[in-house]
Amino acid sequence: MKNPGGVKAFGEHLRRLREQRGMSQVELADYANVSNVTVHRIETAQFAATIDVLLSLTKALQIPLHELVKVPGMEEAD
């Protein structure tokens, strides 16, 4: 992984967005049509999401892509 700090920051951001909507990892995965393991791995920085997965997450969270990828602290992450 080339940017572990950024991937970790993104995972934490995704978790916050999911929790703000009162969704579990399983619910988000179902709405996004991805596995719950994928959501867990993204949130715990074990996996860097592809653009395909990012687009699915935006639909599930009902937010634009720029809101999903605008991660607080991302600039400071390695």
CNS distance restraints for C-alpha pairs under 8 A (distance, minus, plus):
assign (resid   1 and name CA) (resid  48 and name CA) 7.96 0.50 0.50
assign (resid   3 and name CA) (resid   7 and name CA) 6.23 0.50 0.50
assign (resid   3 and name CA) (resid  77 and name CA) 7.86 0.50 0.50
assign (resid   3 and name CA) (resid  78 and name CA) 5.92 0.50 0.50
assign (resid   4 and name CA) (resid   8 and name CA) 6.07 0.50 0.50
assign (resid   4 and name CA) (resid  45 and name CA) 7.34 0.50 0.50
assign (resid   4 and name CA) (resid  78 and name CA) 6.92 0.50 0.50
assign (resid   5 and name CA) (resid   9 and name CA) 6.15 0.50 0.50
assign (resid   5 and name CA) (resid  74 and name CA) 7.87 0.50 0.50
assign (resid   5 and name CA) (resid  77 and name CA) 4.74 0.50 0.50
assign (resid   5 and name CA) (resid  78 and name CA) 5.08 0.50 0.50
assign (resid   6 and name CA) (resid  10 and name CA) 6.07 0.50 0.50
assign (resid   6 and name CA) (resid  74 and name CA) 5.57 0.50 0.50
assign (resid   6 and name CA) (resid  77 and name CA) 5.12 0.50 0.50
assign (resid   6 and name CA) (resid  78 and name CA) 6.33 0.50 0.50
assign (resid   7 and name CA) (resid  11 and name CA) 6.18 0.50 0.50
assign (resid   7 and name CA) (resid  42 and name CA) 7.82 0.50 0.50
assign (resid   7 and name CA) (resid  45 and name CA) 5.54 0.50 0.50
assign (resid   7 and name CA) (resid  47 and name CA) 7.73 0.50 0.50
assign (resid   7 and name CA) (resid  48 and name CA) 6.11 0.50 0.50
assign (resid   8 and name CA) (resid  12 and name CA) 6.32 0.50 0.50
assign (resid   8 and name CA) (resid  43 and name CA) 7.39 0.50 0.50
assign (resid   8 and name CA) (resid  44 and name CA) 6.78 0.50 0.50
assign (resid   8 and name CA) (resid  45 and name CA) 4.72 0.50 0.50
assign (resid   9 and name CA) (resid  13 and name CA) 6.18 0.50 0.50
assign (resid   9 and name CA) (resid  71 and name CA) 6.80 0.50 0.50
assign (resid   9 and name CA) (resid  72 and name CA) 7.63 0.50 0.50
assign (resid   9 and name CA) (resid  73 and name CA) 7.09 0.50 0.50
assign (resid   9 and name CA) (resid  74 and name CA) 6.25 0.50 0.50
assign (resid   9 and name CA) (resid  77 and name CA) 7.37 0.50 0.50
assign (resid  10 and name CA) (resid  14 and name CA) 6.11 0.50 0.50
assign (resid  10 and name CA) (resid  42 and name CA) 7.97 0.50 0.50
assign (resid  10 and name CA) (resid  43 and name CA) 7.49 0.50 0.50
assign (resid  10 and name CA) (resid  45 and name CA) 7.96 0.50 0.50
assign (resid  10 and name CA) (resid  69 and name CA) 7.25 0.50 0.50
assign (resid  10 and name CA) (resid  71 and name CA) 6.03 0.50 0.50
assign (resid  10 and name CA) (resid  74 and name CA) 7.57 0.50 0.50
assign (resid  11 and name CA) (resid  15 and name CA) 6.22 0.50 0.50
assign (resid  11 and name CA) (resid  42 and name CA) 5.33 0.50 0.50
assign (resid  11 and name CA) (resid  43 and name CA) 3.74 0.50 0.50
assign (resid  11 and name CA) (resid  44 and name CA) 5.99 0.50 0.50
assign (resid  11 and name CA) (resid  45 and name CA) 5.80 0.50 0.50
assign (resid  12 and name CA) (resid  16 and name CA) 6.28 0.50 0.50
assign (resid  12 and name CA) (resid  43 and name CA) 5.85 0.50 0.50
assign (resid  12 and name CA) (resid  44 and name CA) 7.56 0.50 0.50
assign (resid  13 and name CA) (resid  17 and name CA) 6.24 0.50 0.50
assign (resid  13 and name CA) (resid  68 and name CA) 7.97 0.50 0.50
assign (resid  13 and name CA) (resid  71 and name CA) 6.16 0.50 0.50
assign (resid  13 and name CA) (resid  72 and name CA) 7.61 0.50 0.50
assign (resid  14 and name CA) (resid  18 and name CA) 6.10 0.50 0.50
assign (resid  14 and name CA) (resid  43 and name CA) 6.47 0.50 0.50
assign (resid  14 and name CA) (resid  68 and name CA) 7.30 0.50 0.50
assign (resid  15 and name CA) (resid  19 and name CA) 6.03 0.50 0.50
assign (resid  15 and name CA) (resid  43 and name CA) 6.00 0.50 0.50
assign (resid  16 and name CA) (resid  20 and name CA) 5.99 0.50 0.50
assign (resid  17 and name CA) (resid  21 and name CA) 6.57 0.50 0.50
assign (resid  17 and name CA) (resid  61 and name CA) 7.78 0.50 0.50
assign (resid  18 and name CA) (resid  22 and name CA) 6.51 0.50 0.50
assign (resid  18 and name CA) (resid  23 and name CA) 5.45 0.50 0.50
assign (resid  18 and name CA) (resid  24 and name CA) 7.14 0.50 0.50
assign (resid  18 and name CA) (resid  25 and name CA) 7.67 0.50 0.50
assign (resid  18 and name CA) (resid  28 and name CA) 7.18 0.50 0.50
assign (resid  18 and name CA) (resid  61 and name CA) 7.26 0.50 0.50
assign (resid  19 and name CA) (resid  23 and name CA) 5.65 0.50 0.50
assign (resid  19 and name CA) (resid  24 and name CA) 7.19 0.50 0.50
assign (resid  21 and name CA) (resid  61 and name CA) 7.84 0.50 0.50
assign (resid  23 and name CA) (resid  27 and name CA) 5.79 0.50 0.50
assign (resid  23 and name CA) (resid  28 and name CA) 6.20 0.50 0.50
assign (resid  24 and name CA) (resid  28 and name CA) 6.25 0.50 0.50
assign (resid  25 and name CA) (resid  29 and name CA) 6.06 0.50 0.50
assign (resid  25 and name CA) (resid  36 and name CA) 6.01 0.50 0.50
assign (resid  25 and name CA) (resid  39 and name CA) 6.22 0.50 0.50
assign (resid  25 and name CA) (resid  40 and name CA) 6.79 0.50 0.50
assign (resid  26 and name CA) (resid  30 and name CA) 6.10 0.50 0.50
assign (resid  26 and name CA) (resid  35 and name CA) 7.85 0.50 0.50
assign (resid  26 and name CA) (resid  36 and name CA) 5.11 0.50 0.50
assign (resid  27 and name CA) (resid  31 and name CA) 6.20 0.50 0.50
assign (resid  28 and name CA) (resid  32 and name CA) 5.97 0.50 0.50
assign (resid  28 and name CA) (resid  36 and name CA) 7.76 0.50 0.50
assign (resid  28 and name CA) (resid  39 and name CA) 7.63 0.50 0.50
assign (resid  28 and name CA) (resid  57 and name CA) 7.62 0.50 0.50
assign (resid  28 and name CA) (resid  60 and name CA) 6.47 0.50 0.50
assign (resid  28 and name CA) (resid  61 and name CA) 7.60 0.50 0.50
assign (resid  29 and name CA) (resid  33 and name CA) 5.74 0.50 0.50
assign (resid  29 and name CA) (resid  34 and name CA) 4.97 0.50 0.50
assign (resid  29 and name CA) (resid  35 and name CA) 5.50 0.50 0.50
assign (resid  29 and name CA) (resid  36 and name CA) 5.01 0.50 0.50
assign (resid  29 and name CA) (resid  38 and name CA) 7.72 0.50 0.50
assign (resid  29 and name CA) (resid  39 and name CA) 6.27 0.50 0.50
assign (resid  30 and name CA) (resid  34 and name CA) 6.46 0.50 0.50
assign (resid  30 and name CA) (resid  35 and name CA) 7.32 0.50 0.50
assign (resid  30 and name CA) (resid  36 and name CA) 7.59 0.50 0.50
assign (resid  31 and name CA) (resid  59 and name CA) 7.97 0.50 0.50
assign (resid  31 and name CA) (resid  60 and name CA) 5.02 0.50 0.50
assign (resid  32 and name CA) (resid  53 and name CA) 7.89 0.50 0.50
assign (resid  32 and name CA) (resid  56 and name CA) 4.85 0.50 0.50
assign (resid  32 and name CA) (resid  57 and name CA) 5.28 0.50 0.50
assign (resid  32 and name CA) (resid  59 and name CA) 6.78 0.50 0.50
assign (resid  32 and name CA) (resid  60 and name CA) 4.93 0.50 0.50
assign (resid  33 and name CA) (resid  56 and name CA) 7.10 0.50 0.50
assign (resid  34 and name CA) (resid  38 and name CA) 6.60 0.50 0.50
assign (resid  34 and name CA) (resid  39 and name CA) 7.57 0.50 0.50
assign (resid  34 and name CA) (resid  53 and name CA) 7.51 0.50 0.50
assign (resid  34 and name CA) (resid  56 and name CA) 7.94 0.50 0.50
assign (resid  35 and name CA) (resid  39 and name CA) 6.79 0.50 0.50
assign (resid  36 and name CA) (resid  40 and name CA) 6.19 0.50 0.50
assign (resid  37 and name CA) (resid  41 and name CA) 5.99 0.50 0.50
assign (resid  38 and name CA) (resid  42 and name CA) 6.16 0.50 0.50
assign (resid  38 and name CA) (resid  47 and name CA) 7.67 0.50 0.50
assign (resid  39 and name CA) (resid  43 and name CA) 6.16 0.50 0.50
assign (resid  40 and name CA) (resid  44 and name CA) 6.13 0.50 0.50
assign (resid  41 and name CA) (resid  45 and name CA) 6.02 0.50 0.50
assign (resid  41 and name CA) (resid  46 and name CA) 4.83 0.50 0.50
assign (resid  41 and name CA) (resid  47 and name CA) 5.32 0.50 0.50
assign (resid  42 and name CA) (resid  46 and name CA) 6.02 0.50 0.50
assign (resid  42 and name CA) (resid  47 and name CA) 5.01 0.50 0.50
assign (resid  42 and name CA) (resid  48 and name CA) 6.20 0.50 0.50
assign (resid  42 and name CA) (resid  49 and name CA) 6.50 0.50 0.50
assign (resid  49 and name CA) (resid  53 and name CA) 5.91 0.50 0.50
assign (resid  49 and name CA) (resid  54 and name CA) 6.32 0.50 0.50
assign (resid  50 and name CA) (resid  54 and name CA) 6.19 0.50 0.50
assign (resid  51 and name CA) (resid  55 and name CA) 6.11 0.50 0.50
assign (resid  52 and name CA) (resid  56 and name CA) 6.40 0.50 0.50
assign (resid  53 and name CA) (resid  57 and name CA) 6.14 0.50 0.50
assign (resid  54 and name CA) (resid  58 and name CA) 6.26 0.50 0.50
assign (resid  54 and name CA) (resid  65 and name CA) 7.45 0.50 0.50
assign (resid  54 and name CA) (resid  68 and name CA) 7.91 0.50 0.50
assign (resid  55 and name CA) (resid  59 and name CA) 6.46 0.50 0.50
assign (resid  55 and name CA) (resid  65 and name CA) 6.85 0.50 0.50
assign (resid  56 and name CA) (resid  60 and name CA) 6.29 0.50 0.50
assign (resid  57 and name CA) (resid  61 and name CA) 5.99 0.50 0.50
assign (resid  58 and name CA) (resid  62 and name CA) 5.60 0.50 0.50
assign (resid  58 and name CA) (resid  63 and name CA) 5.19 0.50 0.50
assign (resid  58 and name CA) (resid  64 and name CA) 6.01 0.50 0.50
assign (resid  58 and name CA) (resid  65 and name CA) 5.87 0.50 0.50
assign (resid  58 and name CA) (resid  68 and name CA) 6.75 0.50 0.50
assign (resid  59 and name CA) (resid  63 and name CA) 6.68 0.50 0.50
assign (resid  63 and name CA) (resid  67 and name CA) 6.46 0.50 0.50
assign (resid  63 and name CA) (resid  68 and name CA) 7.01 0.50 0.50
assign (resid  64 and name CA) (resid  68 and name CA) 6.74 0.50 0.50
assign (resid  65 and name CA) (resid  69 and name CA) 6.32 0.50 0.50
assign (resid  66 and name CA) (resid  70 and name CA) 5.84 0.50 0.50
assign (resid  70 and name CA) (resid  74 and name CA) 7.86 0.50 0.50
assign (resid  73 and name CA) (resid  77 and name CA) 6.48 0.50 0.50
